[in-house]
Amino acid sequence: MLVLSRKIEESILIGENIEIKILDVTGDKVQIGITAPKEVTVLRSELKETIEENKSSATGASKDLLQELFGKK
């Protein structure tokens, strides 16, 4: 993991077309701005984990429902 220190209004560039800019630091919270092409998905990690958990639960629930409907348990 690369660890960098930045001050307010300073940026980090990833490749040629992704910029992460520090907008504000208040207490233990940091506000960042991300500029990236529309085709680049930007998600908070906890949101991605929730999506993956929901997909997994839905798949498991679907299997259980099918097994119940067709009497195969």
Buried (B, 14 or more C-beta within 10 A) or exposed (E): EEEEEBEEEEEEEEEEEBBBBBEEEEEEEEEEEEEBEEEEEEEEEEEEEEEEEEEEEEEEEEEEEEEEEEEEE
